[in-house]
């Protein structure tokens, strides 16, 4: 699956918010910066691997790439910003469902 272009993502977000609201606009900017960071982290993890070898004196051991934990934190921040936009996907889904069925569909004579 190809990654969504950053410019298209930003355009879509800007269409869904009040562009005159500086707080909402700032959230979009922060969100885009975090998406870029998340993608860079993914590239580094793909290149270096999900595990790293650590040498400490005579000891040598394999552990998870520390960048994975940082990537998870960035992902949590992305989700938090998404929630703060208050995009109501449930209402959209409910509208679709209402169009497809009604109470009379449940009642049989």
Secondary structure, 3 states (H helix, E strand, C coil): CCCCCHHHHHHHHHHHCCCCCHHHHHHHHHHHHHHHHHHHHHHHHHHHCCEEEEEECCEEEEEECHHHHHHHHHHHHHHHHHHHCCCCHHHHHHHHHHHHCCHHHHCCC
